[in-house]
Amino acid sequence: MRTKSPREPARPAAFTFDPARILFQGRGVLAVDKPAGIPVHRGTDHPRGLAEAVDEWARTNPGRIEVEAGWPVSPLHRLDLEASGVVLLGLTREATRDVQSFFASGQVKKRYFAFVAGPVAEEATIKGKVRSKLRGVYRYVPSRIDYRRLAGDERLSLVEVSPHEGRTHQIRSLFADIGRPLAGDLRYGKPKPARQFLARFHVPCLLLHARELRLVGGISGLPELFQAPLPDEFRRVCAEKGWAVPEN
């Protein structure tokens, strides 16, 4: 297990929601392609996040996003500040309750793309313990991810990752535990090579993308699968390395 470093990339001062990032809207749920560097919701260090930006945009653009009266736009799950990709937001009490029960019962599957520092096996499972807050108390809890290498060399690997739980920083922590932190990760990786990656490829932070989220068995009125397009930064790194861009 690794102790987290306080180092983090610079955070944006402001964020205006772009409705072009909406992936789906219906049955009280909004699926959004979250940009990297934006928190999902406000917190101690973040006075405003994606949920608040969407809520503000919905109130000032009536008729575009239907939010239940008296109900704030609510995140239905977590996604790292530095990560991009699919985030589900609840627009009504009923939808929020129904989808969160799916998460609680383990009926949600996620798939990510990430760049990892150094070479990795063709495919493997990583098991370990990650620091997570449960009932207000931080503790180390068991965690597991499966990954598959899509491309790579001795310096960098592009991987597809499927986590089995929804622990905070689960993917980042477990890859760091085997000596292969996400490229550019200033919290779990070594500062010098992390900064070298960020500078070489001109990216503001590590590249971790929530490509898809699947509601196993489905919820009436909602798609079973939500997908977010691959960010330009992923495409640029693949192009510079001469690797095929993952499209599925």
Secondary structure, DSSP 8 states (H G I E B T S, - for coil): -----S------S-----GGGEEEEETTEEEEEE-TT--SS-BTTBS--HHHHHHHHHHHSTTTS---TT---EESS---SS-EEEEEEESSHHHHHHHHHHHHTT-EEEEEEEEEES---SEEEEEEEEEEEETTEEEEEEEEEEEEEEEE-SSEEEEEEEESS--TTHHHHHHHHTT--BTT-TTTS-HHHHHHHHHHHT-SS--EEEEEEEETT--TTS-SEEE----HHHHHHHHHHT------
